[in-house]
Amino acid sequence: MEILDNILKEFDIEYLQCKTMEECNALRVKYLGKSGKVTEALKEIKNVPNDEKKAYGESVNKLKVLIEGRISDLNVKLEEEAYQKELEDMERVDLTVPAKESRGSLHPITITQHKIEEVFKSMGFIIEDGNEIETEYNNFEAVNIPKNHPARDMQDTFYLANGQVLKTHTSARQNYIMRKYGAPLKAIFPGRCFRNEELDASHENTFFQLEGMMIDKDISISNLIYFMKTMLSSVFGREVKVRLRPGFFPFVEPGFELDCSCPYCGGSGCGVCKRSGWIELCPCGMIHPKVLEMGGIDPNEYQGFAFGLGLSRMAMMNFEINDIRVLNGGKLKTLKSAHTK
Ligand code: DAH
C-alpha cells in the first residue's frame, strides 16, 4: 500500500511538470505502459498475502483509474493549448486590405463592341439585343434563305430538338427589328453566333457579329459607303478608305464585300493586310425587297442597307490577336497580354 502512495506522489510531481503532448505521452507510458509503474504494481498482486489481495487489487485499480483520468484531462488541455498556439502563429489574412491581384477587365470583344456602339449611337442608331436561340424562320426564311437553299450549307449550325437553331448570324434579328420599329429605322444589333465549323486560327464555332440596318426613303449605296467609312475611321482612329466588291448574300441585292484600307499601314502593305493594303471587313448590301416585305415594310416606299460586321475579327485586329480561339479560350493571361499591347 505504501508503494502505491509513493507511485501517486511521484506521478503528481511529474504530472505538474508536463508541458507538451510528447511529455504527456511519455508520462502515460511510464505509468500505464506495458512495464509502467502501475502495470508493474498490478503484477505484484501475486506476491501479496491472500487476505490482503482484495484490498490491494482495489487500491491498484483505483490508482490506475485516477492516473488514467488525469492523463486524459491533461491531454485534452495540452491539445487545446497547442491548437490555440497554432492559431496565434498562423499568418493573419486581413480581408479589408485591397487585393494585390489585378482587377478583372472587360473582354476585348466587349471593349470593341462598346467602341462601335458609341460611333453608331452618335449617328442616331438604336442598339438592340438578340437571342442566341432563334427560330429557323428568323435565321433563314425571313432573310430569304428558303428551305433547301444551298446558302444554308455554308451556315450549318446546331439544331435543337424543338426545331430551333443556335443563330448562325446576327441577320436573324432583322425581321424582329423591322416588325418592332417599322420604317424609318436605324439600328445595330450585336450578338453571339454559332456555326458548325472546323476550328482553326480563323474559324470558331462561337463568334460575334454586329449587324446594322438603315431603312428610309431614298436610301442608296452612297449612304452605306458614307456610314461605313465614318464608322470605321472612328473605330480605328484614323481616316480609312472603303471599297466595294460584289458579294452574294440572299438577303441583299446588290450584295457586297466591303474592304477597308488597312488602318495599320495606311494602305502601303503590312502583315495585317497581307501586303495588299486592304482588309476584307464587312459584307453588306441593299436590303432585298422580299426581306423588307417579310418585315412588314413596303419596298416600293422604303429602301435600306444592311451589314454584318465581324465583331470577333474587329476585336482581333484592335487587340492584335492572331488566333480567334484565344477570344473564347478563357485564358486570362493571354487575354491580359492582348490588353496591354
Ligand atoms: N449574315 C451574313 C453572314 O453572316 C453577313 C451579312 C452579309 C450581313 C450581308 C448583312 C449583309 O447584313 O447585308 O455571313
Residues whose N, C-alpha, C, O or C-beta is under 5 A from the ligand:
A	BS01	DAH	T168 H169 S171 G212 F249 V252 P283 C284 G285 A306 F307 G308
